[in-house]
Every structure is written in C-alpha cells, then in structure tokens.
C-alpha cells in the first residue's frame, strides 16, 4: 500500500495554488505575464522500457509556462511610458553591459539623461546624428541629454534651407494709389513712399534682424521696392522695379525673385544673402494687404519636450519651433519566448531554449508590435479565471488529502486483523 500517489497530488495541487497566488499577486504589475502550472503523470519503467505496473505513481510538475498574451493598454501622463501593442520586448542594458528584456514600459530619465527603468537598466536603441538621421548598426543606451554633445537645435540663417527659399512675401499693392508727395525716396520720410512692411530674418548665429520693405509707386502698374536691415541707412538697397500687367499680376521681375545682400556686424557670416520672393503678389484696386510673409531662418533652440511615435522614433521639440529625431527604440523578439528565464523586477534573460535574439524597430513586422507613447501594458492576468482555478485546485488538494486519509484507514484495518 502506497501513499505516494496522493502525496504527489498534494505537491502538484500546492504548486498550482502557488502559481495562481503569484498570478493574483501580480494582477496589478505592469507588463506581467501570467503563468500556468502544467502537470504530467508518472509511471515506473522496467528495463525493457515498458511500465512494470499499469498503476501510475502520481503526478509531477512538468513546467510552469508563461503566457505571453497581450495585456490591456492604459494611458498615462508620462511621455516616456511605452506599451508594446503586439510581440516583442524592450531591450535593456545594465552598467556592466548585461542585456535583459522586459514588457514593462515604465521609463524615466536619470541624472545623466539616459532612459532607464525603475531598476536603473538603460533602454537601448539607435541614436540619431546631429541632423536627426537615425544611425543603425549598433544598439546603444538611448541618451537624450549628452553633455559631450550639443543638445541645442542649431540656428539656420534665412536662405539656408535645402530649397534656399529665403523670404516669401505675398502682397497686394493698391492700384488706386497716387504717386508719393515727396521725392526722392527717404525711408525716414513717410511722404516719399506709399506703403511699407517688414519681416524678421536671421543671420548664421541665429540673431534676428528686421528687414523693412518700402513700396513706391512710379507710374501706372509700375512700382519700386527698397529694402533695409534694422533701420540702418547703410544697408538700404537700390530701387528694384516691379511691373504689373493689366490683370494685376506681377510680370517684372519675371520669376518674382529679388536677391538680397546685407552687411551684418554681429559676428555672423557677412554679408547676409538670401532671396526676396514676391511671386503671387498683385496690384488690384483694393487696399494694401500683406497676405503672408514667411522665411526659412530660425534662432537656436533648447530641447523643450519630446514624444515617441509608433515606430519608436523619439522626436525632440525645441523652443525655436523646430523638431529633430533624437533616437529610435529597438525591440527584441524570440522564437520561443516561453524559454526566457524570469529574473524578477519584470525582467527576463535570454536562454538557449528561447532561441537567438532578433532585433527590429517597432511595427516593422508581425514579430515587432508598434509602441504607444504615454501608455502602459497592464498585467494579462484574468482574475476571474484565476479565482475559479483556485477553487478547483483547492478541491484537488482536499481530494488528495482524503486519499491519504482513506489509505490510512485501510492500513489501520489491516493492522487490526487477528
């Protein structure tokens, strides 16, 4: 007579209850993946390979399998919080270079500007160069503020954009205007010109300057435009003729562009050169109007905020209104995630059972889900199911205990035989 089967049943039920209890305890843990205790029956084997007895020896724990199903996603107010909506793991690195993996996207900046989790592991990915181009080929800790690098957005002089657009002004000059009362033109005398407007332009150091434009009517459909920088008479340009046809459209200059050149003394590159583009300007019988004035220069800027796209790209926004890529989060994937070794603190370590690490950007394929910024993935524990399973395993434990009790009674009967 053996108590082994019932004892193994008690151990199995106890392990199942431990697993359920751990799931319930972590039902509020961000990124936690529930576990399921899996059992196997036990039979004695003979030398011939067949069971020596058709009666089994009980049950044993086969494995405790993690269930990597998707958890619900909840919103937060932290732009560095991330949730993976699909497959993949955040790839983390500690100070010694050891790599671990997590589904917990609760991140923050440490004192050195690295993106870290609560345990101090650094999130890895691809950094960007000074122009915002993502650099691939080597995964490194993501650092948003590096004292060895210029974290400011550099200035851009007017006319310094890729298209060298300079200043673009769309105006309407009133065809009903009379010739100026006084001649010759003098920017300090409003009676020598009809209308004026201004635009802010920038030199190579990001210093802003005020460029004034004065419009002088010289005849029917004919005007002259003068430009001046910062009210300095030494920068006053020569008159440039503007000619409009009978429909009010600008015909001279033919391309609407007037090259500008101004000397500056702020330490920036001098002269400042850019185009003043008046394409689209008109001369209609309506009041003078500045429909739009744009220019492609800007001052330097400090990093003010950032957000993370679904592709993992961290986009920095600067005080000068510009934006630039700072880096990109890279996810890791495994053929057999159940083979990962749990380390606690919402971390896993790679093992040979899990397979080789595969790296990719969020949303690039089915094995790398997109990330959601200002969001977190909740635990995938189903409390209702866990509580039902707890009742079942409680009854299993009681039944195995009853088996031991019954075996004891049978044994007692045998002992009492005369």
ABEGO torsion letter per residue (X at the ends): XBAAAAAAAAAAAAAAAAAAAAAAAAAABBGBBBBBBBBBBBBBBBAAGBBABABBAEBBBABBBBBBBBBBBBBBABAABBBBBEBEBBBBBBAAGBBBBBABABBBBBAAGBBBBAAGBBBBEBBBBAAGBBBBGBBBBBBABBAABBABBBBBBBGABAAGAEBBBBBBBBAABBBBABOBBBAABAAABABBBBBBBBBAAGBBBBBBBBBBBAEBGBBBBBBBBGGBAAABBBBBBBBBBAAGBBAOBAAGBBBBBBBBAAGBBOBBBBBBBABGBBBBBBBBBBABBBBABBBBBBBABBBBBAAGBBBBBBAAGBBBBAEBBBBBBBABAAABBBAEGGBBBBBAAAEBBBBBBBGABAABBBBBBGBBBBBABBAAAAAAAAAAAAAAAAAAAAAAAAAAAAAAAAAABX
